Amino acid sequence: PDKIITMMYDDVANSTMNPIRGKLYNYPWPTKEEAVDVYADCKIDYRGKDVNPDKFVAVLSGDTSKAGGKVLQSKADDHVFVNFVDHGGVGIIAFPDGMDVLHANKLINTLKAMYTKNMYKQLTFYLETCESGSMFKGLLPENLPVYAVTAANAQESSWGTYCGDQAKVGGVAIGSCLGDLFSVNWMMDTEKNADKQETLEEQYDRVKTLTNKSHVTQFGQVSIFDSEYVSDFQGGGSKFVGAAPTEATAPHTSVVDSRHVKLQHLYSNYVQSGSASDAELLMEEIKARQAVQSLGASIHELAIGSQAGLGEEAPAEISWTSKMLDCHEKAVDAFGASCGWNENRLVLAKKLYQLCDRTAGDVEPILKAFEGACTAKAEPQMEVVV
């Protein structure tokens, strides 16, 4: 435990919306007696507003003064494992407090700086966000000993699992997805093979097959890391992470696109209650999503000067050049300052990529578009158990 650093917003276990207050489960256990509370004995090092991009980078970099708490103290011969789960978009991963985001360029530069500072021999990074592949695709230097596995490729959503009717623990309906498809699958696999010499390639192959709603993808020094053992990064010997029983695990029969988990939650609440208050919450979410579409259309028209190509998707393949990366990072930062990121607006990171492509990497028209399109900061986020 002294070598594990946990960052968790910690707003779910004790939420009034959690039907089993003070406990968290990531598997649809049939009975309360066998259910494993994954929140119990969980030592959280950073919570609430301390879970933000700056502190995340500081923790990885071993910068105690900026982190204000426990940081990575690894050496040149160490193996480091990083697991990140949250929302995301093209070229960004999001943090819960105010929906701060970290750009792919800054993440890659952090991993480079860590290696320069002799903070690892090899580093493995598991990333669960929508469009998570865009954080690493074409960005990891060949000589950097990093191996990344993402829940999705650069252009698709990740998925929640054990949702809807499956989201029950001991017969109690939780009201939201119990976990994320990729993360639950790799944790189950680690649990089942804890006492075996399982390689990273073997885990990847199994998890890729099981995660059938998105394309689990490898990046970095794949050929070198494939033969390395999972236990060298995640720890060896028998352990129980509470992902699921080691035998006869429940199939993933109820999964939801991660971008629609909140909408599905509000819709289910309304269907079950039929109340005016739940109907109002559902309509507020629908209107918020429509507002994001309108905002994206406005930015597009102001930046390009016309409606041309408004309905077109971003380029079929995310391809980072130094110019595109610089344009996108500046656009992401400026959007955060002018408009404000929130959960629904993360999809606009793809729009910013598209606009950088249309302007051949010239960010100025995009920045000017924000001035005209963004008149308010991000709307406050409603608390939802996810």
URFEN-V278253 format. One record per residue. RES is the residue in three letters. OMEGA is omega in whole degrees, -180 to 180 (* if undefined). Layout:
res=RES omega=OMEGA
res=RES omega=OMEGA
//
This chain:
res=PRO omega=-178
res=ASP omega=179
res=LYS omega=179
res=ILE omega=177
res=ILE omega=-176
res=THR omega=174
res=MET omega=-177
res=MET omega=-180
res=TYR omega=172
res=ASP omega=178
res=ASP omega=-173
res=VAL omega=-173
res=ALA omega=-176
res=ASN omega=177
res=SER omega=177
res=THR omega=180
res=MET omega=178
res=ASN omega=-177
res=PRO omega=176
res=ILE omega=-172
res=ARG omega=176
res=GLY omega=-179
res=LYS omega=177
res=LEU omega=179
res=TYR omega=178
res=ASN omega=180
res=TYR omega=-179
res=PRO omega=-178
res=TRP omega=-178
res=PRO omega=-178
res=THR omega=179
res=LYS omega=-178
res=GLU omega=-178
res=GLU omega=-178
res=ALA omega=180
res=VAL omega=179
res=ASP omega=-177
res=VAL omega=178
res=TYR omega=-178
res=ALA omega=178
res=ASP omega=178
res=CYS omega=-180
res=LYS omega=-177
res=ILE omega=-178
res=ASP omega=179
res=TYR omega=-180
res=ARG omega=178
res=GLY omega=-176
res=LYS omega=178
res=ASP omega=176
res=VAL omega=-177
res=ASN omega=-176
res=PRO omega=-176
res=ASP omega=-180
res=LYS omega=177
res=PHE omega=178
res=VAL omega=-180
res=ALA omega=179
res=VAL omega=179
res=LEU omega=-176
res=SER omega=-179
res=GLY omega=-177
res=ASP omega=-177
res=THR omega=-177
res=SER omega=-180
res=LYS omega=-179
res=ALA omega=-180
res=GLY omega=-179
res=GLY omega=-177
res=LYS omega=180
res=VAL omega=178
res=LEU omega=-180
res=GLN omega=-177
res=SER omega=-179
res=LYS omega=-174
res=ALA omega=-179
res=ASP omega=-175
res=ASP omega=171
res=HIS omega=-178
res=VAL omega=177
res=PHE omega=178
res=VAL omega=176
res=ASN omega=-178
res=PHE omega=179
res=VAL omega=177
res=ASP omega=174
res=HIS omega=179
res=GLY omega=178
res=GLY omega=-179
res=VAL omega=176
res=GLY omega=-179
res=ILE omega=167
res=ILE omega=-172
res=ALA omega=176
res=PHE omega=-171
res=PRO omega=-175
res=ASP omega=180
res=GLY omega=-180
res=MET omega=172
res=ASP omega=-180
res=VAL omega=176
res=LEU omega=-177
res=HIS omega=-180
res=ALA omega=-179
res=ASN omega=-180
res=LYS omega=178
res=LEU omega=-179
res=ILE omega=178
res=ASN omega=177
res=THR omega=179
res=LEU omega=177
res=LYS omega=-178
res=ALA omega=178
res=MET omega=-179
res=TYR omega=177
res=THR omega=-180
res=LYS omega=179
res=ASN omega=-178
res=MET omega=174
res=TYR omega=171
res=LYS omega=176
res=GLN omega=-180
res=LEU omega=176
res=THR omega=-175
res=PHE omega=175
res=TYR omega=-174
res=LEU omega=178
res=GLU omega=171
res=THR omega=172
res=CYS omega=179
res=GLU omega=-176
res=SER omega=179
res=GLY omega=-179
res=SER omega=180
res=MET omega=-175
res=PHE omega=-173
res=LYS omega=177
res=GLY omega=-174
res=LEU omega=-179
res=LEU omega=178
res=PRO omega=-177
res=GLU omega=-177
res=ASN omega=179
res=LEU omega=-176
res=PRO omega=-180
res=VAL omega=178
res=TYR omega=-178
res=ALA omega=174
res=VAL omega=-177
res=THR omega=-178
res=ALA omega=-177
res=ALA omega=175
res=ASN omega=-173
res=ALA omega=-173
res=GLN omega=-175
res=GLU omega=179
res=SER omega=165
res=SER omega=-172
res=TRP omega=171
res=GLY omega=-180
res=THR omega=-174
res=TYR omega=-178
res=CYS omega=174
res=GLY omega=-178
res=ASP omega=179
res=GLN omega=-175
res=ALA omega=178
res=LYS omega=177
res=VAL omega=-177
res=GLY omega=179
res=GLY omega=-179
res=VAL omega=179
res=ALA omega=-177
res=ILE omega=177
res=GLY omega=178
res=SER omega=178
res=CYS omega=-178
res=LEU omega=-178
res=GLY omega=176
res=ASP omega=-171
res=LEU omega=-180
res=PHE omega=-177
res=SER omega=178
res=VAL omega=-179
res=ASN omega=-179
res=TRP omega=177
res=MET omega=176
res=MET omega=-179
res=ASP omega=177
res=THR omega=-179
res=GLU omega=-176
res=LYS omega=-175
res=ASN omega=-176
res=ALA omega=-177
res=ASP omega=-179
res=LYS omega=177
res=GLN omega=-179
res=GLU omega=179
res=THR omega=177
res=LEU omega=178
res=GLU omega=179
res=GLU omega=178
res=GLN omega=179
res=TYR omega=-178
res=ASP omega=-179
res=ARG omega=-176
res=VAL omega=178
res=LYS omega=180
res=THR omega=-178
res=LEU omega=-180
res=THR omega=-169
res=ASN omega=178
res=LYS omega=177
res=SER omega=-177
res=HIS omega=176
res=VAL omega=-170
res=THR omega=178
res=GLN omega=176
res=PHE omega=176
res=GLY omega=-177
res=GLN omega=-174
res=VAL omega=-176
res=SER omega=180
res=ILE omega=-175
res=PHE omega=-175
res=ASP omega=-178
res=SER omega=178
res=GLU omega=-178
res=TYR omega=177
res=VAL omega=-177
res=SER omega=179
res=ASP omega=-179
res=PHE omega=-176
res=GLN omega=-179
res=GLY omega=-177
res=GLY omega=177
res=GLY omega=-179
res=SER omega=177
res=LYS omega=179
res=PHE omega=-179
res=VAL omega=175
res=GLY omega=-178
res=ALA omega=-178
res=ALA omega=173
res=PRO omega=-178
res=THR omega=179
res=GLU omega=174
res=ALA omega=-180
res=THR omega=-179
res=ALA omega=178
res=PRO omega=180
res=HIS omega=-176
res=THR omega=-179
res=SER omega=-178
res=VAL omega=-178
res=VAL omega=173
res=ASP omega=-175
res=SER omega=180
res=ARG omega=-178
res=HIS omega=-178
res=VAL omega=-179
res=LYS omega=179
res=LEU omega=180
res=GLN omega=179
res=HIS omega=-179
res=LEU omega=178
res=TYR omega=179
res=SER omega=178
res=ASN omega=-178
res=TYR omega=-180
res=VAL omega=-178
res=GLN omega=-175
res=SER omega=-177
res=GLY omega=-175
res=SER omega=179
res=ALA omega=-180
res=SER omega=178
res=ASP omega=176
res=ALA omega=180
res=GLU omega=178
res=LEU omega=179
res=LEU omega=180
res=MET omega=177
res=GLU omega=179
res=GLU omega=179
res=ILE omega=178
res=LYS omega=179
res=ALA omega=179
res=ARG omega=177
res=GLN omega=179
res=ALA omega=178
res=VAL omega=178
res=GLN omega=179
res=SER omega=179
res=LEU omega=178
res=GLY omega=180
res=ALA omega=180
res=SER omega=178
res=ILE omega=180
res=HIS omega=-177
res=GLU omega=-179
res=LEU omega=-178
res=ALA omega=-177
res=ILE omega=179
res=GLY omega=179
res=SER omega=177
res=GLN omega=-176
res=ALA omega=176
res=GLY omega=-176
res=LEU omega=-176
res=GLY omega=-177
res=GLU omega=177
res=GLU omega=172
res=ALA omega=179
res=PRO omega=-174
res=ALA omega=180
res=GLU omega=174
res=ILE omega=-177
res=SER omega=-177
res=TRP omega=165
res=THR omega=180
res=SER omega=-180
res=LYS omega=179
res=MET omega=-179
res=LEU omega=180
res=ASP omega=179
res=CYS omega=-177
res=HIS omega=180
res=GLU omega=179
res=LYS omega=179
res=ALA omega=179
res=VAL omega=180
res=ASP omega=-179
res=ALA omega=177
res=PHE omega=178
res=GLY omega=-179
res=ALA omega=-175
res=SER omega=-174
res=CYS omega=-178
res=GLY omega=176
res=TRP omega=166
res=ASN omega=-173
res=GLU omega=-178
res=ASN omega=-176
res=ARG omega=-179
res=LEU omega=179
res=VAL omega=-178
res=LEU omega=175
res=ALA omega=176
res=LYS omega=177
res=LYS omega=179
res=LEU omega=176
res=TYR omega=-180
res=GLN omega=-179
res=LEU omega=176
res=CYS omega=178
res=ASP omega=-179
res=ARG omega=-178
res=THR omega=-180
res=ALA omega=176
res=GLY omega=178
res=ASP omega=-174
res=VAL omega=-173
res=GLU omega=179
res=PRO omega=180
res=ILE omega=179
res=LEU omega=178
res=LYS omega=179
res=ALA omega=179
res=PHE omega=-178
res=GLU omega=-179
res=GLY omega=-173
res=ALA omega=-173
res=CYS omega=-178
res=THR omega=-179
res=ALA omega=176
res=LYS omega=180
res=ALA omega=177
res=GLU omega=176
res=PRO omega=-179
res=GLN omega=178
res=MET omega=-179
res=GLU omega=180
res=VAL omega=177
res=VAL omega=178
res=VAL omega=*
//
